[in-house]
């Protein structure tokens, strides 16, 4: 009987991981599939408190296709900063939501594979 419970919990856990991965793809990656890319410049850093001290996330400014100037904060924190002020980076954003831009190649959850994942590689 105990073995049956272990198997059931294992299968439930597997199902939850599958649902989480599917939700991630749908809500975080899918909007970028038909998105745009442009170049932006690192203009500064946001200091963040992390578990063991402090880290820095890059502030990137770019001009979207519609002419709107947008500033985003990178989602990856590092100490020392992974970028230099003035460094040019590629950003990708959903067509009508440039404020949702991400620095291309950052924030990967999965391995870089052709098709869906190529945007983040």
C-alpha positions in Angstrom: 0.0 0.0 0.0 2.8 2.4 0.8 4.5 1.8 -2.6 1.2 2.7 -4.3 1.1 6.1 -2.4 4.7 6.8 -3.4 3.9 6.1 -7.1 0.8 8.3 -6.9 2.7 11.2 -5.4 5.5 10.8 -7.9 3.1 10.9 -10.8 1.3 13.9 -9.3 4.6 15.7 -9.0 5.5 14.9 -12.6 2.1 16.2 -13.7 2.6 19.5 -11.7 6.1 20.0 -13.3 4.6 19.4 -16.8 1.8 22.0 -16.1 4.4 24.5 -14.7 6.5 24.1 -17.8 3.5 24.5 -20.1 2.4 27.7 -18.2 5.9 29.1 -18.5 6.0 28.6 -22.2 2.5 30.0 -22.7 2.9 33.1 -20.6 6.6 34.0 -20.9 8.0 32.7 -24.1 5.0 32.7 -26.5 4.6 36.5 -26.6 8.1 36.8 -28.0 7.6 34.3 -30.9 6.3 37.0 -33.2 8.2 39.8 -31.5 10.9 42.2 -32.6 14.5 42.7 -31.9 16.5 45.8 -31.6 19.7 47.1 -30.0 19.8 48.9 -26.7 22.5 50.4 -24.5 23.3 49.7 -20.8 22.8 53.0 -19.1 23.2 52.0 -15.5 22.5 49.3 -12.8 19.9 48.6 -10.2 21.4 47.4 -7.0 19.4 44.5 -5.5 19.7 42.7 -2.2 20.3 39.0 -2.6 20.8 36.2 -0.1 24.5 36.8 0.3 24.9 40.5 -0.1 24.2 42.6 -3.2 24.0 42.2 -6.9 23.3 44.4 -9.9 20.8 44.2 -12.7 21.4 46.2 -15.9 19.2 49.1 -16.9 18.9 49.1 -20.7 17.4 51.8 -22.9 16.3 51.3 -26.5 13.9 52.8 -29.0 11.0 50.6 -30.0 9.7 50.3 -33.6 6.9 52.8 -32.8 9.5 55.4 -31.7 8.9 55.0 -28.0 12.0 55.2 -25.9 11.9 52.3 -23.3 14.0 51.5 -20.3 14.0 48.0 -18.9 15.7 46.3 -16.0 17.4 43.0 -16.8 16.2 40.0 -14.9 19.6 38.5 -14.2 21.5 39.9 -11.2 25.3 39.5 -10.8 28.2 40.7 -8.7 30.2 42.1 -10.3 27.9 43.5 -12.9 27.8 41.3 -16.1 27.6 44.4 -18.4 29.4 47.7 -18.7 27.8 51.1 -19.0 27.5 51.9 -22.7 27.6 48.3 -23.8 25.2 47.5 -26.7 22.9 44.5 -26.1 20.2 42.9 -28.2 16.7 43.1 -26.7 13.6 41.3 -27.9 10.0 42.4 -27.2 6.5 41.5 -28.1 5.2 43.6 -31.0 2.8 45.8 -29.1 4.5 45.6 -25.6 8.0 47.0 -25.8 8.0 47.6 -22.0 8.0 43.7 -21.7 11.4 43.5 -23.5 14.1 41.1 -22.3 17.8 41.1 -23.0 18.2 38.4 -25.6 20.1 35.4 -24.3 19.2 36.1 -20.6 16.7 34.4 -18.4 16.9 31.0 -20.0 15.1 28.2 -18.3 15.6 25.5 -21.0 18.5 24.5 -23.2 19.0 26.4 -26.4 17.3 24.5 -29.2 16.0 25.5 -32.6 12.5 27.0 -33.0 10.9 28.3 -29.9 14.1 28.6 -27.8 16.2 30.4 -30.5 15.0 33.8 -29.3 16.7 33.3 -25.9 20.0 31.9 -27.2 
